[in-house]
Amino acid sequence: MKKNRKKLFIFLAILLILCFPIKYNYKDGGTVSYKAILYSYTKYHKLENDGSYFIDTEFLIFPFNFLG
């Protein structure tokens, strides 16, 4: 019983580490990106050449978060 509990605790700890994001701020008008090993979330607020803003969101799940 204790062995199963220990395995479950280790599994949950690794899962928590894989889901913990790091925040990146870009100097393009306010784009913010949160990147973890299992996912990536980007909120675009990008200044275009004509003075308008490109506003969008993007959510990518592993393994596609490493492609872009």
C-alpha positions as CSV (number, residue, x, y, z in Angstrom):
1,M,0.0,0.0,0.0
2,K,2.8,2.4,0.9
3,K,4.6,1.6,-2.4
4,N,1.6,2.6,-4.4
5,R,1.1,5.8,-2.5
6,K,4.8,6.7,-3.1
7,K,4.5,6.1,-6.8
8,L,1.4,8.2,-7.0
9,F,3.1,11.0,-5.1
10,I,6.1,10.9,-7.5
11,F,3.8,10.9,-10.5
12,L,1.8,13.9,-9.3
13,A,5.0,15.8,-8.5
14,I,6.4,15.2,-12.0
15,L,3.0,16.2,-13.6
16,L,3.0,19.4,-11.6
17,I,6.5,20.3,-12.7
18,L,5.6,19.6,-16.4
19,C,2.6,22.0,-16.1
20,F,4.3,24.9,-14.4
21,P,4.6,27.7,-16.9
22,I,7.3,30.4,-17.4
23,K,6.1,33.8,-18.5
24,Y,7.7,35.6,-21.4
25,N,7.0,39.3,-22.2
26,Y,7.8,40.5,-25.7
27,K,8.5,44.1,-26.6
28,D,6.2,44.2,-29.7
29,G,3.2,46.0,-28.2
30,G,2.4,43.7,-25.3
31,T,2.5,40.1,-26.3
32,V,2.6,37.7,-23.4
33,S,3.5,34.0,-23.6
34,Y,3.3,31.3,-21.0
35,K,5.4,28.2,-21.8
36,A,5.5,24.9,-20.0
37,I,6.7,21.5,-21.2
38,L,3.2,20.2,-21.8
39,Y,1.6,23.3,-23.3
40,S,2.1,26.9,-24.5
41,Y,-0.4,29.8,-24.3
42,T,0.3,33.0,-26.1
43,K,-1.8,36.2,-26.0
44,Y,-0.8,38.4,-28.9
45,H,-1.0,42.2,-28.7
46,K,1.3,43.2,-31.5
47,L,1.8,46.6,-33.1
48,E,1.6,46.4,-36.9
49,N,3.3,48.7,-39.4
50,D,0.2,50.7,-40.2
51,G,-0.4,51.6,-36.5
52,S,-3.1,49.0,-35.8
53,Y,-2.8,46.1,-33.3
54,F,-2.9,42.4,-34.1
55,I,-4.8,40.8,-31.2
56,D,-5.2,37.0,-30.9
57,T,-4.7,34.1,-28.6
58,E,-3.0,30.7,-29.3
59,F,-3.0,27.5,-27.2
60,L,-0.7,24.7,-28.2
61,I,-0.5,21.2,-26.6
62,F,2.6,19.0,-26.5
63,P,4.4,18.2,-29.0
64,F,3.1,21.0,-31.2
65,N,4.2,23.7,-28.7
66,F,7.8,23.1,-29.7
67,L,7.2,23.6,-33.5
68,G,6.7,27.3,-33.5
